[in-house]
Amino acid sequence: MSETKQQLALMQWAQLINVGPYALNEVLIHVPNGGKRRRIEASILKGMGVRKGWPDLQLLVPVAGYHGALWELKDTGKTPDADQVECHDMLRAFGYYVAWFDDWELCSRDILRYLRLPDARAGADGGAFKPLNSGGRDVAHL
């Protein structure tokens, strides 16, 4: 599946998930850094702060010691390029949770896991993922 279709499916799903009083699609944002652009447009965007390798999705909700979370969605079967790996490593060093997926459903499950929300699609474990770590605050009150 293409990255565009993955993003659209994920954001459609995000409309159905609540993070406190907000729908997830209100607080999970897409940063349109990639794509083919004309040279002049690319130059303008670079001057405005677009950074090569930056993850597609940002969730600026602090959880379990992380400042927020960022996810990169790829075409099915693709992996992050060198610029993305470098950027992801930098963000992790600054205290952000960063992950990449080539499957929007796996990404959606990781988002729920990050937020410590139950996943109704999960199997015999009762529908909840294990928390990322044992420390930090719960986001259930948001």
N, C-alpha and C positions, 0 to 999 in steps of 0.2 A: 504494500500500500504506500502511496506517496506521502511525503511529509505533510503536504497541504491537507490531504484527506485525514491523516492522523490528527492534525491540529484541530480540524473542524469537528471530528468525532469526539475528541477529548473535551472541547469547549461546550459541545452540546450536552455531554454527560455532566459537566461541571454545573450546568444550570439546575440539576436535580439534587445537588449536595449542599447542605447547609453548614456553614462555619459560624456558629452562633446565630446572630440575626441576619447574616449575609449569605447570599448564594455564593458558592465557590467561584463562579464565573465573574463575580464582582471584585474579587480580591486576587484572583489568579490572572495575570496579564501576559500577553504575548508581545515579545520585542521583535519587530520585523527587521532583523539584521541581514538575513540572507537574501537570496534571489538575484536574478540578473537585472542589472541596471545600466542605464547609459552612463558613460564616463562622467559627464558633468553632474548628474544626479548623485552618483556615488561619491564624488568629491565634496559636494555640498553636505551630504549625510555624514561623511567622515568628519567634516569640520563641525558638525552639530553634535558629535560625540558617539556616533555609531562605532562599535568596536568589533573587529573580526574575532570570531570564536565565542562571542557571548551566547549563553544559553537562550533558548526560545521562550521559556516560561519562567515567570517570577512570582513567588508567593512570599510577600514580605510580612509573614506572621512568624514571630519567634517561638520556637518550640524546643524543649529538651536541650538547652544550651546553644542552639543554632540561632543566628540572627534572622534567618529566613531560608528559603529554599528555592533552587533553580533547577529546571529540567530541560534537557535537550531531547527533542524528538527527531528521529532520522527516518528516511525511507526504509521500508522493510529490508533487512539484510545489510544495511549500511552501518558504519561505525563513525565516531567522531574523527575529524581530521586533526592534524598536529596543532593548529591554532586553537581549536576547541579544547583539546586536552590541556594545553598550557593555561588557557583561561580558566578552565574548571579547577585545575590545581591551585591557581592563584586565589580563586573564590573560596575554596576549602581552607586555605591558609588564613583567610580573613574571618573564618568562623561560619561560613554558609554551608548548608547541605546542598550537594550538587550530584545529580545522577542523569544518565542518558538512557533512552530506550528506542527500539525500533518497532514498538508495538504500543499503541495508545492505551490498551486495556491494562497492560503491565504497568505503564506509567500511572494510570489512574489508581491502581492498587498501591503504588508507592506513595502517591500523594495522600491517600487515606492513612497509610502507615505513618507518614510524617506527621499528619495531624492527629494521629491516634484515634481515628474514627473507625467504627466497624465497617466491614465490607460484606454486604449481604450476599455477594457471589462466592465468598470463601467457603471452604469445605467443612470438614469435620471438626475444625478447631473452634467452632462456635461463632464464626464470622468475624473474628477480630485478628488483626496482625499483631505480632509482638512489637512493643515499642522499640524505637531506634536505640535507645539506651535507657538506663534506669533513672537518670536524673532529669532535672528540668521541670517546667510547669506544664500542666495539662491545659489544653485549649478548649475544653468542654464549656468553660464559662464565657467564652467570647460571644 
